């Protein structure tokens, strides 16, 4: 059984490599890099290019958010690019909704995978991440779900897989996941929109929102941990 699990993890690593290679080939085949006449023009040209790509390939961007984080890819760069959806859809609210739906879809399949057929594989993934020093909150139910979502530095796929493997009920999982990920999606969309459009006010507002969410999450995490420490000391 151990050999099968190791083979599954190697297979996942190979799959990630194939996705990266396929993405590079598709990228080179579909995308025309910006032409610049001087070094000074490069930053502006590439910002405009990134915005155009995110707008033109919006569906692929959203699909990537649904799938890739579950395979261990970082989601933050993809969420920043979702700022371009505001211009494409003509509405920040619609861009936020599309981004949130993609994040919730990722949360759904990774959670179902962790509580179902992929439980052992998900556990292997968690063990590998834990070796990198990720701290696990000691709690249950709503408190565990909130702490896992609120603890800074915990990768998104780790959160989903851990909550599934830990046996957190679907109701608790979704009551916490939907608003928390919705807030993160809104912050990234506003920040990305300001970054790609070169709008300093929108950029600062989005950055401030992300910082505020991080601080609030940190405060919630610290509060719950202190409560747990008091309970543990009494027992």
C-alpha positions as CSV (number, residue, x, y, z in Angstrom):
1,X,0.0,0.0,0.0
2,X,2.9,2.3,0.8
3,X,4.4,1.7,-2.6
4,X,1.1,2.5,-4.3
5,X,0.9,5.8,-2.3
6,X,4.5,6.7,-3.3
7,X,3.7,5.9,-6.9
8,X,0.6,8.1,-6.7
9,X,2.7,11.0,-5.4
10,X,5.3,10.5,-8.1
11,X,2.4,10.4,-10.7
12,X,1.1,13.7,-9.3
13,X,4.6,15.2,-9.7
14,X,4.8,14.0,-13.3
15,X,1.4,15.4,-14.0
16,X,2.4,18.8,-12.7
17,X,5.5,18.7,-14.9
18,X,3.4,17.8,-17.9
19,X,1.0,20.6,-17.2
20,X,3.8,23.1,-17.0
21,X,5.4,21.8,-20.2
22,X,2.0,21.8,-22.0
23,X,1.3,25.3,-20.7
24,X,4.7,26.5,-22.0
25,X,4.0,25.1,-25.5
26,X,0.5,26.5,-25.6
27,X,1.8,29.8,-24.3
28,X,4.5,30.1,-27.0
29,X,2.0,29.0,-29.7
30,X,-0.9,31.2,-28.8
31,X,0.7,34.3,-27.3
32,X,2.6,37.0,-29.1
33,X,5.1,38.7,-26.9
34,X,5.2,42.5,-26.8
35,X,7.6,44.3,-29.1
36,X,9.6,47.1,-27.5
37,X,12.1,49.5,-29.0
38,X,14.0,50.4,-25.7
39,X,14.5,49.0,-22.3
40,X,12.5,51.9,-20.7
41,X,9.4,50.6,-22.6
42,X,9.6,47.1,-21.3
43,X,7.8,47.4,-18.0
44,X,4.8,49.3,-19.4
45,X,4.6,47.0,-22.5
46,X,4.6,43.9,-20.3
47,X,2.0,45.2,-17.9
48,X,-0.3,45.9,-20.9
49,X,0.5,42.5,-22.4
50,X,-0.4,40.7,-19.1
51,X,-3.7,42.6,-19.0
52,X,-4.5,41.7,-22.6
53,X,-3.7,38.0,-22.0
54,X,-5.8,37.8,-18.8
55,X,-8.7,39.4,-20.7
56,X,-8.4,37.3,-23.8
57,X,-7.8,34.0,-22.0
58,X,-10.3,34.7,-19.1
59,X,-11.9,31.2,-19.3
60,X,-8.5,29.5,-19.2
61,X,-7.5,31.7,-16.2
62,X,-10.6,30.7,-14.3
63,X,-10.2,27.0,-15.2
64,X,-6.6,27.2,-14.0
65,X,-7.8,28.6,-10.6
66,X,-10.2,25.7,-10.3
67,X,-7.6,23.0,-11.1
68,X,-4.0,24.0,-10.5
69,X,-4.0,24.9,-6.7
70,X,-5.2,21.4,-6.0
71,X,-2.0,20.1,-7.7
72,X,0.2,22.4,-5.5
73,X,0.5,25.4,-7.7
74,X,0.4,28.9,-6.0
75,X,-2.9,30.6,-6.6
76,X,-2.0,34.2,-5.7
77,X,-0.5,35.1,-9.1
78,X,-3.6,33.8,-10.8
79,X,-5.9,35.8,-8.5
80,X,-4.0,39.0,-9.3
81,X,-4.5,38.4,-13.0
82,X,-8.3,38.2,-12.3
83,X,-8.1,41.9,-11.9
84,X,-8.3,42.1,-15.7
85,X,-11.7,40.5,-15.6
86,X,-13.1,43.9,-14.4
87,X,-12.3,45.4,-17.7
88,X,-13.5,42.4,-19.7
89,X,-16.8,42.1,-17.9
90,X,-17.2,45.8,-17.4
91,X,-17.9,45.2,-13.7
92,X,-15.8,44.7,-10.6
93,X,-18.7,42.8,-9.1
94,X,-18.9,40.3,-12.0
95,X,-15.1,39.9,-11.9
96,X,-15.4,39.2,-8.1
97,X,-18.2,36.7,-8.7
98,X,-16.3,34.8,-11.4
99,X,-13.2,34.7,-9.3
100,X,-15.1,33.5,-6.2
101,X,-16.9,30.8,-8.2
102,X,-13.5,29.5,-9.4
103,X,-12.1,29.4,-5.9
104,X,-15.2,27.7,-4.5
105,X,-15.1,25.1,-7.3
106,X,-11.5,24.4,-6.3
107,X,-12.5,24.2,-2.7
108,X,-15.3,21.7,-3.6
109,X,-13.3,19.2,-5.6
110,X,-10.3,19.2,-3.3
111,X,-12.5,18.7,-0.3
112,X,-14.5,15.9,-1.9
113,X,-11.2,14.3,-3.0
114,X,-9.9,14.4,0.5
115,X,-13.0,12.9,2.1
116,X,-13.4,10.3,-0.6
117,X,-11.2,8.2,-2.8
118,X,-8.2,10.5,-2.6
119,X,-8.0,10.5,1.2
120,X,-4.7,8.6,1.4
121,X,-3.1,10.6,-1.4
122,X,-4.3,13.9,0.2
123,X,-2.7,12.7,3.5
124,X,0.6,12.1,1.7
125,X,0.4,15.7,0.4
126,X,-0.3,17.0,3.9
127,X,2.6,15.1,5.3
128,X,5.0,16.6,2.7
129,X,3.8,20.2,3.5
130,X,4.0,19.6,7.3
131,X,7.7,18.8,6.8
132,X,8.1,22.4,5.7
133,X,7.0,23.7,9.1
134,X,3.4,24.6,8.5
135,X,1.7,24.9,12.0
136,X,-1.5,22.9,12.5
137,X,-4.2,24.4,14.8
138,X,-5.4,22.2,17.6
139,X,-9.2,22.6,17.4
140,X,-12.4,21.0,16.1
141,X,-15.5,21.9,14.1
142,X,-16.1,25.6,13.4
143,X,-13.0,26.6,15.3
144,X,-10.8,24.3,13.3
145,X,-12.2,25.6,10.0
146,X,-11.9,29.2,11.0
147,X,-8.3,28.8,12.3
148,X,-7.2,26.9,9.2
149,X,-8.6,29.6,6.9
150,X,-7.3,32.4,9.2
151,X,-3.8,31.1,9.9
152,X,-1.3,33.2,7.7
153,X,1.0,31.3,5.4
154,X,-1.1,28.1,5.0
155,X,-1.3,27.2,1.3
156,X,-4.8,27.1,-0.1
157,X,-4.7,23.4,-1.2
158,X,-3.4,22.4,2.2
159,X,-6.4,24.1,3.9
160,X,-8.9,22.3,1.7
161,X,-7.2,18.9,2.0
162,X,-6.6,19.2,5.7
163,X,-10.2,20.1,6.5
164,X,-11.4,17.2,4.4
165,X,-9.0,14.7,6.0
166,X,-9.8,16.0,9.4
167,X,-13.5,15.1,9.0
168,X,-14.9,18.7,9.1
169,X,-18.6,18.4,8.1
170,X,-19.6,19.9,4.8
171,X,-21.9,22.5,6.5
172,X,-19.1,23.8,8.6
173,X,-16.7,23.7,5.7
174,X,-18.9,25.8,3.5
175,X,-20.2,28.3,6.1
176,X,-16.5,29.3,6.7
177,X,-15.1,28.8,3.2
178,X,-17.6,30.8,1.2
179,X,-17.3,34.2,3.0
180,X,-13.5,33.9,3.7
181,X,-12.6,33.0,0.1
182,X,-15.1,35.6,-1.2
183,X,-13.3,38.3,0.8
184,X,-9.9,37.2,-0.5
185,X,-11.2,37.1,-4.1
186,X,-12.5,40.7,-3.8
187,X,-9.2,42.0,-2.4
188,X,-7.2,40.3,-5.2
189,X,-9.6,41.4,-8.0
190,X,-9.4,45.1,-6.8
191,X,-5.6,44.9,-6.3
192,X,-5.1,43.2,-9.6
193,X,-7.3,45.7,-11.4
194,X,-5.4,48.6,-10.0
195,X,-2.1,46.9,-10.8
196,X,-2.9,46.0,-14.4
197,X,-4.7,49.3,-15.2
198,X,-2.0,51.4,-13.5
199,X,-4.6,53.0,-11.3
200,X,-2.7,53.9,-8.1
201,X,-5.9,54.6,-6.0
202,X,-7.5,51.2,-6.9
203,X,-4.1,49.5,-6.3
204,X,-3.7,51.1,-2.9
205,X,-7.3,50.3,-1.9
206,X,-6.9,46.7,-3.0
207,X,-3.6,46.3,-1.2
208,X,-5.1,47.9,1.9
209,X,-8.0,45.4,1.7
210,X,-5.7,42.4,1.5
211,X,-3.6,43.8,4.4
212,X,-6.8,44.3,6.5
213,X,-8.0,40.8,5.8
214,X,-4.6,39.4,6.8
215,X,-4.5,41.4,10.0
216,X,-8.1,40.4,10.9
217,X,-7.3,36.7,10.1
218,X,-4.2,37.0,12.3
219,X,-6.2,38.5,15.2
220,X,-8.8,35.7,14.9
221,X,-6.1,33.1,14.9
222,X,-4.3,34.5,17.9
223,X,-7.6,34.8,19.9
224,X,-8.7,31.2,19.2
225,X,-5.2,29.9,20.1
226,X,-5.2,31.8,23.4
227,X,-8.7,30.4,24.2
228,X,-7.4,26.9,23.5
229,X,-4.3,27.4,25.7
230,X,-6.5,28.6,28.6
231,X,-8.8,25.5,28.2
232,X,-5.7,23.2,28.0
233,X,-4.2,24.8,31.2
234,X,-7.4,24.3,33.2
235,X,-7.6,20.6,32.2
